[in-house]
Amino acid sequence: MELFLILKILFSIIIVIAGYAIARNLDIIKIILIYWKDLILRRK
């Protein structure tokens, strides 16, 4: 039971860190998506 509690705590911490990293990099992700969209549409 204690192991399950430790795993739940670790999992929640990992989710919070991942969410923070994604929120910090949203502008970079948008730039990459716009670049790929332009690259694909330019070939047609």
Backbone bond lengths (Angstrom), bond angles and torsions (degrees), N, CA, C in turn:
res aa  C-N    CA-C-N  psi(-1)  N-CA   C-N-CA  omega(-1)  CA-C   N-CA-C  phi
1 M - - - 1.456 - - 1.526 110.96 -
2 E 1.318 116.48 -40.23 1.471 119.28 179.30 1.525 111.12 -66.59
3 L 1.333 115.99 -36.70 1.463 119.25 178.36 1.521 110.43 -63.05
4 F 1.340 116.20 -40.56 1.468 120.42 178.86 1.522 110.43 -62.98
5 L 1.320 117.56 -40.17 1.464 121.54 178.67 1.526 110.64 -64.61
6 I 1.322 117.23 -42.93 1.473 121.15 178.56 1.529 110.18 -62.96
7 L 1.336 117.10 -42.01 1.463 120.31 179.15 1.523 111.22 -64.84
8 K 1.345 117.37 -39.35 1.461 119.80 177.53 1.516 111.20 -63.29
9 I 1.322 117.69 -41.86 1.462 121.07 179.50 1.524 110.62 -64.98
10 L 1.325 117.08 -45.24 1.471 120.45 178.55 1.523 110.93 -61.71
11 F 1.329 117.01 -41.91 1.457 121.21 -179.58 1.522 111.00 -62.75
12 S 1.334 116.90 -42.64 1.464 119.61 179.90 1.520 110.74 -66.93
13 I 1.331 118.26 -37.70 1.465 120.88 177.96 1.522 110.34 -64.65
14 I 1.330 116.93 -41.22 1.466 120.76 179.01 1.524 110.68 -63.91
15 I 1.337 117.55 -39.99 1.462 120.45 179.09 1.523 110.80 -64.73
16 V 1.342 117.14 -40.82 1.467 120.22 179.19 1.524 110.15 -64.23
17 I 1.328 117.77 -43.98 1.468 120.92 -179.75 1.525 110.59 -64.68
18 A 1.334 116.81 -41.89 1.463 120.03 179.36 1.525 110.77 -65.01
19 G 1.321 117.47 -41.71 1.462 120.63 177.81 1.521 111.68 -62.21
20 Y 1.321 116.72 -40.43 1.462 120.53 178.46 1.527 110.73 -65.34
21 A 1.327 116.71 -42.36 1.464 120.58 179.82 1.527 110.52 -64.36
22 I 1.326 117.33 -40.54 1.466 120.51 178.96 1.525 110.30 -66.59
23 A 1.334 116.91 -42.24 1.468 120.04 -179.97 1.532 110.80 -64.35
24 R 1.315 117.84 -35.89 1.467 120.64 179.22 1.524 111.54 -70.48
25 N 1.335 116.98 -29.77 1.471 120.33 -173.83 1.522 113.38 -103.99
26 L 1.333 117.67 14.49 1.471 119.02 -178.25 1.519 112.00 -62.39
27 D 1.331 117.25 -38.06 1.466 118.50 -179.77 1.524 110.87 -67.29
28 I 1.328 117.60 -36.59 1.464 120.66 177.60 1.523 110.15 -66.93
29 I 1.345 116.83 -40.32 1.460 120.77 178.82 1.526 110.03 -64.22
30 K 1.344 117.58 -40.46 1.473 120.60 178.03 1.520 111.14 -62.11
31 I 1.336 117.16 -42.62 1.464 120.79 179.51 1.527 110.70 -62.02
32 I 1.331 116.52 -42.49 1.471 119.91 179.57 1.522 110.47 -64.74
33 L 1.345 117.68 -42.15 1.468 120.25 179.86 1.516 111.67 -65.13
34 I 1.324 117.19 -40.11 1.468 120.36 177.94 1.524 110.14 -64.20
35 Y 1.340 116.70 -39.97 1.458 120.74 178.47 1.528 110.98 -61.37
36 W 1.359 116.56 -47.12 1.462 119.51 -179.83 1.520 111.53 -64.92
37 K 1.349 117.55 -38.06 1.457 120.27 178.79 1.528 110.19 -62.72
38 D 1.330 116.93 -45.07 1.460 120.31 178.41 1.527 111.22 -63.43
39 L 1.313 116.20 -39.00 1.464 120.50 -179.77 1.525 110.94 -64.53
40 I 1.334 117.26 -41.90 1.459 120.69 -179.44 1.534 110.91 -71.17
41 L 1.330 116.72 -42.97 1.479 119.67 -176.91 1.514 111.60 -71.74
42 R 1.315 118.18 -25.46 1.452 120.85 -179.44 1.525 111.06 -70.02
43 R 1.322 118.20 -30.88 1.456 120.83 -177.04 1.511 113.11 -74.82
44 K 1.343 117.25 -23.12 1.472 119.01 -176.44 1.505 112.19 -80.31
